[in-house]
């Protein structure tokens, strides 16, 4: 069955939900899907001003083409709020699990709160959001794109919890691809050095060290990830369970 053969969705535009879509990679991904004619659901947690501006921009370009939902993905009620919104629309074609927490947790000093935060935002939240939205995605023969990280495979020193969470994200991608086949495809993108974390914007020594290990010798950009997400979400009709590294060749430089 194709999308257009489903009478419940054939007369409505395709819908994409992007978590953490107010800024950076999430916003770039939202721009790409919106330009392709999708109705975009922008999820955010704290970045209300950025989310409002982006949604206003989209709705100015095309009426009723964007919706906002604020939710904490660490909270079950937050997940249910997102699921209820999608159910009220009656359609979902692409889910992009982009929202993430990232910060160092050196082994000697990390704690339960950091574990819960990083595991929840990078793994538990996407897992249960996928579970809750699977029925809508099955109706449209839709797809899911998870955002993992190169450090799921090349662990980052002083970031053990984050690395573990992103490794689990890749395992989740493979598992969900099997669980939801053949009606829903599930893939992931593993970015490399794309944007400096906000707390490292002025650390030029660390930036130089990172770039020295990138064969292409430069930082990537949000669009590099957004275009790969769009490819996996929309065009890669015979791909599922895969993780594509977008890292300037870093994963080949060990």
C-alpha positions in Angstrom: 0.0 0.0 0.0 1.3 3.5 -0.9 0.7 6.7 1.0 -2.0 7.8 -1.5 -3.9 4.5 -1.2 -4.8 5.3 2.4 -8.1 7.2 2.4 -7.4 8.7 5.8 -4.3 10.6 4.7 -4.5 11.0 0.9 -5.9 14.5 0.9 -3.6 16.0 3.6 0.0 17.1 3.3 2.7 14.8 4.7 3.7 15.5 8.3 7.1 15.5 10.0 7.8 15.7 13.7 11.2 16.9 14.6 12.3 16.9 18.3 14.6 19.6 19.4 13.8 21.5 16.2 14.0 25.1 17.4 17.7 25.6 16.8 20.9 24.2 15.1 20.5 20.9 13.3 16.9 20.5 14.2 16.0 23.9 12.7 18.0 23.2 9.5 16.1 19.9 9.2 12.8 21.6 9.7 13.6 24.2 7.0 14.3 21.4 4.5 11.2 19.5 5.2 9.0 22.6 5.1 10.5 23.6 1.7 9.5 20.2 0.4 5.8 20.8 1.3 5.6 19.0 4.7 3.6 20.2 7.6 6.2 20.5 10.3 5.7 19.9 14.0 8.5 21.7 15.9 9.1 20.2 19.3 11.1 22.2 21.8 11.8 22.2 25.5 13.4 25.4 26.6 14.1 27.3 23.4 10.6 28.9 23.2 11.7 32.1 21.5 13.6 30.4 18.7 10.7 27.9 18.2 8.2 30.7 18.0 10.2 32.6 15.4 10.8 29.5 13.2 7.1 28.5 13.4 6.0 32.0 12.6 8.3 32.1 9.6 6.9 28.8 8.2 3.3 29.8 8.7 4.0 33.1 7.0 5.4 31.2 4.0 2.5 28.8 4.0 -0.6 29.0 6.1 -1.1 26.4 8.8 2.1 24.6 7.8 3.7 24.5 11.3 2.7 23.5 14.8 4.6 23.9 18.1 4.7 21.5 21.0 6.7 22.1 24.2 7.6 19.0 26.2 10.3 17.6 28.4 11.3 14.2 26.8 12.6 13.1 30.2 9.0 13.1 31.4 6.4 10.6 30.4 3.7 13.3 30.4 5.8 15.2 28.0 5.9 12.3 25.6 2.2 11.8 25.9 1.6 15.4 25.1 3.5 15.0 21.8 1.7 11.7 21.0 -1.7 13.3 21.7 -0.9 16.1 19.3 0.0 13.8 16.5 -3.0 11.6 17.1 -5.2 14.7 16.8 -3.8 15.4 13.4 -4.3 11.8 12.3 -1.1 11.6 10.3 2.6 11.2 10.7 5.0 10.4 7.8 8.4 11.1 9.3 9.7 11.2 12.9 13.1 12.7 13.5 14.5 12.0 17.0 16.9 14.8 17.1 16.7 16.2 20.7 19.7 15.4 22.8 21.7 16.4 25.9 25.5 16.5 25.7 28.1 17.3 28.3 31.1 15.7 30.0 30.7 13.2 32.8 34.2 12.1 33.9 34.0 8.7 35.4 35.2 9.7 38.9 32.5 12.3 39.4 29.4 11.3 37.4 26.2 10.6 39.2 22.7 9.2 38.9 21.1 12.4 37.8 23.5 12.8 34.9 23.0 9.2 33.9 19.2 9.6 33.9 19.3 12.9 31.9 21.7 11.7 29.2 20.1 8.2 28.9 16.6 9.6 28.9 17.2 12.4 26.3 19.3 10.3 23.9 17.7 6.8 24.3 14.7 6.4 26.5 12.8 9.4 25.2 13.2 8.4 21.5 12.4 4.8 22.3 9.0 5.5 23.9 8.2 8.3 21.5 8.7 5.7 18.7 6.5 3.3 20.5 3.7 5.8 20.9 3.9 7.1 17.4 4.3 3.8 15.6 0.6 3.3 14.8 0.5 6.7 12.9 3.7 5.9 11.1 2.4 2.5 10.1 -0.7 4.0 8.5 1.5 6.1 6.2 4.3 3.6 5.7 6.4 6.3 7.2 10.0 6.4 8.4 12.0 7.3 11.5 15.4 9.0 11.5 17.4 8.9 14.8 20.3 11.3 15.4 23.2 9.3 16.9 26.8 10.4 17.0 30.3 9.3 15.8 31.1 8.9 19.5 28.7 5.9 19.7 31.5 4.0 17.9 34.6 6.1 18.9 34.0 6.9 22.5 34.8 10.4 23.6 37.0 10.7 26.7 35.3 12.1 29.8 31.9 11.5 28.1 31.2 7.9 29.0 27.4 8.2 29.7 26.8 10.2 26.5 28.8 7.6 24.5 26.9 4.8 26.0 23.5 6.5 25.3 24.4 7.1 21.7 25.6 3.5 21.2 22.2 2.5 22.5 20.6 4.8 20.0 22.2 2.9 17.2 21.2 -0.4 18.7 17.6 1.0 19.0 17.7 1.9 15.3 18.5 -1.6 14.4 16.0 -3.1 16.7 13.1 -0.8 15.7 13.9 -1.5 12.0 13.1 -5.1 12.7 10.2 -4.5 15.0 8.4 -2.1 12.6 9.2 -3.7 9.3 8.0 -3.9 6.6 5.7 -0.8 7.1 8.1 1.6 8.8 11.8 2.2 7.9 14.1 3.2 10.7 17.6 4.6 10.1 20.0 7.0 11.9 22.7 9.6 11.2 25.9 9.8 13.1 27.3 13.3 12.9 30.9 14.1 13.5 32.3 17.6 14.0 29.4 19.7 12.8 28.9 22.4 15.4 30.9 23.2 18.4 29.0 22.6 21.7 28.1 26.0 23.1 30.3 25.5 26.1 33.3 25.0 23.8 32.8 27.9 21.4 36.0 29.7 22.5 38.2 26.7 23.1 40.4 27.0 20.0 43.0 24.5 21.2 40.4 21.8 21.5 38.8 22.8 18.1 42.2 22.6 16.4 42.8 19.1 18.0 39.4 17.9 16.8 39.9 19.2 13.2 43.3 17.7 13.0 41.6 14.3 13.1 39.1 15.1 10.3 40.4 14.0 6.9 38.4 16.7 5.1 40.1 19.2 7.4 37.0 21.3 8.2 33.9 21.5 10.3 30.6 20.3 8.7 27.4 22.3 8.8 23.8 21.8 9.9 22.8 21.4 6.2 25.1 18.3 5.9 23.0 16.5 8.5 19.7 17.9 7.4 20.2 16.7 3.9 21.1 13.2 5.1 18.1 13.1 7.4 15.8 14.1 4.5 17.4 11.4 2.2 16.8 8.7 4.8 13.4 9.9 5.8 12.0 10.4 2.3 14.0 9.0 -0.5 15.8 5.9 0.8 12.9 3.5 0.2 15.0 0.3 0.5 17.2 1.2 3.5 16.4 0.4 7.1 18.4 -0.4 10.2 21.3 1.6 8.8 23.5 4.4 10.4 25.2 6.8 8.1 28.3 8.6 9.3 28.4 12.3 8.3 31.8 13.2 9.8 34.2 14.3 7.1 35.9 10.9 7.2 36.6 10.9 10.9 35.3 7.4 11.4 37.8 6.1 8.8 40.8 7.8 10.4 41.5 5.5 13.4 
